[in-house]
């Protein structure tokens, strides 16, 4: 028995499209982090540990 062809097909599908999915998600996250209108928001968040109560 050489294995289940359905499992092999699903495994190949998951490997191919899973990588594409995570690549798209990564690109969206990077674009969000580097978006110019978000600069002030991220600078304020970066200063939170340095502020005193």
PDB file with one MODEL, atoms N, CA, C and O in Angstrom:
MODEL        1
ATOM      1  N   UNK A   1       0.851  -1.179   0.000  1.00  0.00           N
ATOM      2  CA  UNK A   1       0.000   0.000   0.000  1.00  0.00           C
ATOM      3  C   UNK A   1       0.897   1.243   0.000  1.00  0.00           C
ATOM      4  O   UNK A   1       1.766   1.391   0.859  1.00  0.00           O
ATOM      5  N   UNK A   2       0.675   2.127  -0.970  1.00  0.00           N
ATOM      6  CA  UNK A   2       1.522   3.304  -1.134  1.00  0.00           C
ATOM      7  C   UNK A   2       0.994   4.536  -0.416  1.00  0.00           C
ATOM      8  O   UNK A   2       1.522   5.628  -0.624  1.00  0.00           O
ATOM      9  N   UNK A   3       0.027   4.407   0.375  1.00  0.00           N
ATOM     10  CA  UNK A   3      -0.539   5.554   1.072  1.00  0.00           C
ATOM     11  C   UNK A   3      -1.856   5.976   0.459  1.00  0.00           C
ATOM     12  O   UNK A   3      -2.291   5.446  -0.563  1.00  0.00           O
ATOM     13  N   UNK A   4      -2.459   6.912   1.090  1.00  0.00           N
ATOM     14  CA  UNK A   4      -3.760   7.398   0.663  1.00  0.00           C
ATOM     15  C   UNK A   4      -3.581   8.542  -0.336  1.00  0.00           C
ATOM     16  O   UNK A   4      -3.017   9.575   0.024  1.00  0.00           O
ATOM     17  N   UNK A   5      -4.047   8.389  -1.582  1.00  0.00           N
ATOM     18  CA  UNK A   5      -3.883   9.469  -2.564  1.00  0.00           C
ATOM     19  C   UNK A   5      -4.642  10.738  -2.177  1.00  0.00           C
ATOM     20  O   UNK A   5      -4.245  11.838  -2.562  1.00  0.00           O
ATOM     21  N   UNK A   6      -5.718  10.594  -1.427  1.00  0.00           N
ATOM     22  CA  UNK A   6      -6.456  11.776  -0.976  1.00  0.00           C
ATOM     23  C   UNK A   6      -5.612  12.570   0.010  1.00  0.00           C
ATOM     24  O   UNK A   6      -5.565  13.798  -0.063  1.00  0.00           O
ATOM     25  N   UNK A   7      -4.953  11.889   0.919  1.00  0.00           N
ATOM     26  CA  UNK A   7      -4.081  12.564   1.878  1.00  0.00           C
ATOM     27  C   UNK A   7      -2.936  13.271   1.163  1.00  0.00           C
ATOM     28  O   UNK A   7      -2.595  14.405   1.499  1.00  0.00           O
ATOM     29  N   UNK A   8      -2.352  12.610   0.193  1.00  0.00           N
ATOM     30  CA  UNK A   8      -1.239  13.213  -0.543  1.00  0.00           C
ATOM     31  C   UNK A   8      -1.690  14.445  -1.313  1.00  0.00           C
ATOM     32  O   UNK A   8      -0.969  15.442  -1.366  1.00  0.00           O
ATOM     33  N   UNK A   9      -2.863  14.386  -1.901  1.00  0.00           N
ATOM     34  CA  UNK A   9      -3.396  15.536  -2.634  1.00  0.00           C
ATOM     35  C   UNK A   9      -3.683  16.694  -1.683  1.00  0.00           C
ATOM     36  O   UNK A   9      -3.351  17.841  -1.983  1.00  0.00           O
ATOM     37  N   UNK A  10      -4.295  16.401  -0.546  1.00  0.00           N
ATOM     38  CA  UNK A  10      -4.571  17.449   0.436  1.00  0.00           C
ATOM     39  C   UNK A  10      -3.292  18.030   1.012  1.00  0.00           C
ATOM     40  O   UNK A  10      -3.207  19.233   1.259  1.00  0.00           O
ATOM     41  N   UNK A  11      -2.305  17.186   1.224  1.00  0.00           N
ATOM     42  CA  UNK A  11      -1.024  17.649   1.739  1.00  0.00           C
ATOM     43  C   UNK A  11      -0.338  18.590   0.748  1.00  0.00           C
ATOM     44  O   UNK A  11       0.201  19.622   1.148  1.00  0.00           O
ATOM     45  N   UNK A  12      -0.355  18.246  -0.523  1.00  0.00           N
ATOM     46  CA  UNK A  12       0.239  19.111  -1.548  1.00  0.00           C
ATOM     47  C   UNK A  12      -0.532  20.422  -1.658  1.00  0.00           C
ATOM     48  O   UNK A  12       0.067  21.488  -1.797  1.00  0.00           O
ATOM     49  N   UNK A  13      -1.856  20.342  -1.596  1.00  0.00           N
ATOM     50  CA  UNK A  13      -2.682  21.550  -1.645  1.00  0.00           C
ATOM     51  C   UNK A  13      -2.380  22.467  -0.468  1.00  0.00           C
ATOM     52  O   UNK A  13      -2.220  23.675  -0.643  1.00  0.00           O
ATOM     53  N   UNK A  14      -2.302  21.896   0.729  1.00  0.00           N
ATOM     54  CA  UNK A  14      -2.039  22.691   1.928  1.00  0.00           C
ATOM     55  C   UNK A  14      -0.650  23.313   1.886  1.00  0.00           C
ATOM     56  O   UNK A  14      -0.470  24.458   2.300  1.00  0.00           O
ATOM     57  N   UNK A  15       0.320  22.578   1.393  1.00  0.00           N
ATOM     58  CA  UNK A  15       1.676  23.109   1.320  1.00  0.00           C
ATOM     59  C   UNK A  15       1.755  24.278   0.345  1.00  0.00           C
ATOM     60  O   UNK A  15       2.399  25.286   0.635  1.00  0.00           O
ATOM     61  N   UNK A  16       1.112  24.152  -0.790  1.00  0.00           N
ATOM     62  CA  UNK A  16       1.166  25.197  -1.806  1.00  0.00           C
ATOM     63  C   UNK A  16       0.357  26.422  -1.404  1.00  0.00           C
ATOM     64  O   UNK A  16       0.883  27.534  -1.360  1.00  0.00           O
ATOM     65  N   UNK A  17      -0.905  26.219  -1.116  1.00  0.00           N
ATOM     66  CA  UNK A  17      -1.774  27.353  -0.830  1.00  0.00           C
ATOM     67  C   UNK A  17      -1.595  27.885   0.579  1.00  0.00           C
ATOM     68  O   UNK A  17      -1.881  29.057   0.826  1.00  0.00           O
ATOM     69  N   UNK A  18      -1.139  27.079   1.494  1.00  0.00           N
ATOM     70  CA  UNK A  18      -0.841  27.567   2.843  1.00  0.00           C
ATOM     71  C   UNK A  18       0.307  28.556   2.811  1.00  0.00           C
ATOM     72  O   UNK A  18       0.271  29.580   3.493  1.00  0.00           O
ATOM     73  N   UNK A  19       1.328  28.251   2.020  1.00  0.00           N
ATOM     74  CA  UNK A  19       2.460  29.178   1.892  1.00  0.00           C
ATOM     75  C   UNK A  19       2.014  30.474   1.230  1.00  0.00           C
ATOM     76  O   UNK A  19       2.435  31.555   1.641  1.00  0.00           O
ATOM     77  N   UNK A  20       1.174  30.379   0.216  1.00  0.00           N
ATOM     78  CA  UNK A  20       0.658  31.578  -0.453  1.00  0.00           C
ATOM     79  C   UNK A  20      -0.184  32.410   0.514  1.00  0.00           C
ATOM     80  O   UNK A  20      -0.066  33.635   0.547  1.00  0.00           O
ATOM     81  N   UNK A  21      -1.025  31.751   1.294  1.00  0.00           N
ATOM     82  CA  UNK A  21      -1.882  32.441   2.271  1.00  0.00           C
ATOM     83  C   UNK A  21      -1.038  33.195   3.289  1.00  0.00           C
ATOM     84  O   UNK A  21      -1.289  34.372   3.546  1.00  0.00           O
ATOM     85  N   UNK A  22      -0.047  32.539   3.868  1.00  0.00           N
ATOM     86  CA  UNK A  22       0.785  33.200   4.869  1.00  0.00           C
ATOM     87  C   UNK A  22       1.666  34.275   4.247  1.00  0.00           C
ATOM     88  O   UNK A  22       2.002  35.255   4.913  1.00  0.00           O
ATOM     89  N   UNK A  23       2.042  34.113   2.992  1.00  0.00           N
ATOM     90  CA  UNK A  23       2.777  35.167   2.300  1.00  0.00           C
ATOM     91  C   UNK A  23       1.936  36.417   2.130  1.00  0.00           C
ATOM     92  O   UNK A  23       2.429  37.530   2.313  1.00  0.00           O
ATOM     93  N   UNK A  24       0.671  36.241   1.781  1.00  0.00           N
ATOM     94  CA  UNK A  24      -0.243  37.385   1.632  1.00  0.00           C
ATOM     95  C   UNK A  24      -0.486  38.051   2.984  1.00  0.00           C
ATOM     96  O   UNK A  24      -0.460  39.278   3.083  1.00  0.00           O
ATOM     97  N   UNK A  25      -0.720  37.261   4.015  1.00  0.00           N
ATOM     98  CA  UNK A  25      -0.930  37.816   5.354  1.00  0.00           C
ATOM     99  C   UNK A  25       0.306  38.599   5.806  1.00  0.00           C
ATOM    100  O   UNK A  25       0.173  39.683   6.373  1.00  0.00           O
ATOM    101  N   UNK A  26       1.508  38.061   5.559  1.00  0.00           N
ATOM    102  CA  UNK A  26       2.746  38.742   5.929  1.00  0.00           C
ATOM    103  C   UNK A  26       2.855  40.075   5.200  1.00  0.00           C
ATOM    104  O   UNK A  26       3.214  41.082   5.810  1.00  0.00           O
ATOM    105  N   UNK A  27       2.552  40.098   3.906  1.00  0.00           N
ATOM    106  CA  UNK A  27       2.627  41.339   3.129  1.00  0.00           C
ATOM    107  C   UNK A  27       1.638  42.379   3.662  1.00  0.00           C
ATOM    108  O   UNK A  27       1.958  43.567   3.710  1.00  0.00           O
ATOM    109  N   UNK A  28       0.454  41.949   4.058  1.00  0.00           N
ATOM    110  CA  UNK A  28      -0.535  42.868   4.611  1.00  0.00           C
ATOM    111  C   UNK A  28      -0.049  43.451   5.934  1.00  0.00           C
ATOM    112  O   UNK A  28      -0.191  44.650   6.172  1.00  0.00           O
ATOM    113  N   UNK A  29       0.520  42.617   6.789  1.00  0.00           N
ATOM    114  CA  UNK A  29       1.014  43.085   8.083  1.00  0.00           C
ATOM    115  C   UNK A  29       2.167  44.072   7.899  1.00  0.00           C
ATOM    116  O   UNK A  29       2.220  45.096   8.581  1.00  0.00           O
ATOM    117  N   UNK A  30       3.076  43.776   6.998  1.00  0.00           N
ATOM    118  CA  UNK A  30       4.197  44.686   6.744  1.00  0.00           C
ATOM    119  C   UNK A  30       3.695  46.007   6.165  1.00  0.00           C
ATOM    120  O   UNK A  30       4.166  47.072   6.565  1.00  0.00           O
ATOM    121  N   UNK A  31       2.759  45.954   5.242  1.00  0.00           N
ATOM    122  CA  UNK A  31       2.197  47.183   4.665  1.00  0.00           C
ATOM    123  C   UNK A  31       1.508  48.012   5.746  1.00  0.00           C
ATOM    124  O   UNK A  31       1.641  49.235   5.767  1.00  0.00           O
ATOM    125  N   UNK A  32       0.776  47.359   6.637  1.00  0.00           N
ATOM    126  CA  UNK A  32       0.111  48.070   7.733  1.00  0.00           C
ATOM    127  C   UNK A  32       1.135  48.729   8.653  1.00  0.00           C
ATOM    128  O   UNK A  32       0.965  49.878   9.061  1.00  0.00           O
ATOM    129  N   UNK A  33       2.189  48.002   8.975  1.00  0.00           N
ATOM    130  CA  UNK A  33       3.202  48.533   9.892  1.00  0.00           C
ATOM    131  C   UNK A  33       3.976  49.693   9.282  1.00  0.00           C
ATOM    132  O   UNK A  33       4.425  50.580  10.008  1.00  0.00           O
ATOM    133  N   UNK A  34       4.137  49.704   7.986  1.00  0.00           N
ATOM    134  CA  UNK A  34       4.929  50.749   7.336  1.00  0.00           C
ATOM    135  C   UNK A  34       4.072  51.843   6.695  1.00  0.00           C
ATOM    136  O   UNK A  34       4.606  52.743   6.046  1.00  0.00           O
ATOM    137  N   UNK A  35       2.764  51.775   6.868  1.00  0.00           N
ATOM    138  CA  UNK A  35       1.871  52.780   6.280  1.00  0.00           C
ATOM    139  C   UNK A  35       2.176  54.145   6.887  1.00  0.00           C
ATOM    140  O   UNK A  35       2.233  54.269   8.111  1.00  0.00           O
ATOM    141  N   UNK A  36       2.372  55.166   6.068  1.00  0.00           N
ATOM    142  CA  UNK A  36       2.775  56.486   6.584  1.00  0.00           C
ATOM    143  C   UNK A  36       1.800  57.096   7.592  1.00  0.00           C
ATOM    144  O   UNK A  36       2.243  57.763   8.527  1.00  0.00           O
ATOM    145  N   UNK A  37       0.514  56.896   7.440  1.00  0.00           N
ATOM    146  CA  UNK A  37      -0.447  57.497   8.368  1.00  0.00           C
ATOM    147  C   UNK A  37      -0.407  56.850   9.755  1.00  0.00           C
ATOM    148  O   UNK A  37      -0.958  57.411  10.702  1.00  0.00           O
ATOM    149  N   UNK A  38       0.219  55.705   9.895  1.00  0.00           N
ATOM    150  CA  UNK A  38       0.306  55.007  11.178  1.00  0.00           C
ATOM    151  C   UNK A  38       1.565  55.380  11.964  1.00  0.00           C
ATOM    152  O   UNK A  38       1.734  54.930  13.097  1.00  0.00           O
ATOM    153  N   UNK A  39       2.448  56.190  11.384  1.00  0.00           N
ATOM    154  CA  UNK A  39       3.729  56.509  12.010  1.00  0.00           C
ATOM    155  C   UNK A  39       3.558  57.115  13.400  1.00  0.00           C
ATOM    156  O   UNK A  39       4.210  56.677  14.347  1.00  0.00           O
ATOM    157  N   UNK A  40       2.689  58.119  13.535  1.00  0.00           N
ATOM    158  CA  UNK A  40       2.497  58.759  14.835  1.00  0.00           C
ATOM    159  C   UNK A  40       1.945  57.788  15.871  1.00  0.00           C
ATOM    160  O   UNK A  40       2.359  57.811  17.030  1.00  0.00           O
ATOM    161  N   UNK A  41       1.019  56.942  15.460  1.00  0.00           N
ATOM    162  CA  UNK A  41       0.439  55.966  16.378  1.00  0.00           C
ATOM    163  C   UNK A  41       1.512  55.003  16.891  1.00  0.00           C
ATOM    164  O   UNK A  41       1.543  54.694  18.082  1.00  0.00           O
ATOM    165  N   UNK A  42       2.382  54.530  16.014  1.00  0.00           N
ATOM    166  CA  UNK A  42       3.433  53.599  16.438  1.00  0.00           C
ATOM    167  C   UNK A  42       4.513  54.309  17.254  1.00  0.00           C
ATOM    168  O   UNK A  42       5.080  53.711  18.168  1.00  0.00           O
ATOM    169  N   UNK A  43       4.805  55.564  16.943  1.00  0.00           N
ATOM    170  CA  UNK A  43       5.766  56.315  17.757  1.00  0.00           C
ATOM    171  C   UNK A  43       5.230  56.531  19.166  1.00  0.00           C
ATOM    172  O   UNK A  43       5.984  56.412  20.133  1.00  0.00           O
ATOM    173  N   UNK A  44       3.945  56.846  19.303  1.00  0.00           N
ATOM    174  CA  UNK A  44       3.344  56.988  20.628  1.00  0.00           C
ATOM    175  C   UNK A  44       3.391  55.666  21.389  1.00  0.00           C
ATOM    176  O   UNK A  44       3.696  55.652  22.582  1.00  0.00           O
ATOM    177  N   UNK A  45       3.098  54.578  20.726  1.00  0.00           N
ATOM    178  CA  UNK A  45       3.140  53.264  21.378  1.00  0.00           C
ATOM    179  C   UNK A  45       4.566  52.893  21.788  1.00  0.00           C
ATOM    180  O   UNK A  45       4.762  52.225  22.803  1.00  0.00           O
ATOM    181  N   UNK A  46       5.552  53.315  21.016  1.00  0.00           N
ATOM    182  CA  UNK A  46       6.940  53.000  21.347  1.00  0.00           C
ATOM    183  C   UNK A  46       7.401  53.761  22.584  1.00  0.00           C
ATOM    184  O   UNK A  46       8.316  53.310  23.273  1.00  0.00           O
ATOM    185  N   UNK A  47       6.794  54.892  22.877  1.00  0.00           N
ATOM    186  CA  UNK A  47       7.191  55.693  24.030  1.00  0.00           C
ATOM    187  C   UNK A  47       6.492  55.283  25.332  1.00  0.00           C
ATOM    188  O   UNK A  47       6.851  55.783  26.398  1.00  0.00           O
ATOM    189  N   UNK A  48       5.526  54.407  25.269  1.00  0.00           N
ATOM    190  CA  UNK A  48       4.767  54.004  26.463  1.00  0.00           C
ATOM    191  C   UNK A  48       5.670  53.448  27.568  1.00  0.00           C
ATOM    192  O   UNK A  48       5.485  53.830  28.724  1.00  0.00           O
ATOM    193  N   UNK A  49       6.630  52.574  27.281  1.00  0.00           N
ATOM    194  CA  UNK A  49       7.466  52.061  28.384  1.00  0.00           C
ATOM    195  C   UNK A  49       8.333  53.137  29.049  1.00  0.00           C
ATOM    196  O   UNK A  49       8.762  52.963  30.189  1.00  0.00           O
ATOM    197  N   UNK A  50       8.592  54.231  28.356  1.00  0.00           N
ATOM    198  CA  UNK A  50       9.439  55.269  28.907  1.00  0.00           C
ATOM    199  C   UNK A  50       8.675  56.316  29.688  1.00  0.00           C
ATOM    200  O   UNK A  50       9.285  57.123  30.389  1.00  0.00           O
ATOM    201  N   UNK A  51       7.366  56.324  29.587  1.00  0.00           N
ATOM    202  CA  UNK A  51       6.574  57.323  30.310  1.00  0.00           C
ATOM    203  C   UNK A  51       6.417  56.911  31.767  1.00  0.00           C
ATOM    204  O   UNK A  51       6.330  55.728  32.096  1.00  0.00           O
ATOM    205  N   UNK A  52       6.384  57.911  32.618  1.00  0.00           N
ATOM    206  CA  UNK A  52       6.201  57.654  34.045  1.00  0.00           C
ATOM    207  C   UNK A  52       4.802  58.065  34.449  1.00  0.00           C
ATOM    208  O   UNK A  52       4.244  59.027  33.922  1.00  0.00           O
ATOM    209  N   UNK A  53       4.253  57.335  35.375  1.00  0.00           N
ATOM    210  CA  UNK A  53       2.880  57.629  35.825  1.00  0.00           C
ATOM    211  C   UNK A  53       2.843  58.774  36.783  1.00  0.00           C
ATOM    212  O   UNK A  53       1.770  59.150  37.256  1.00  0.00           O
TER     213      UNK A  53
ENDMDL
END
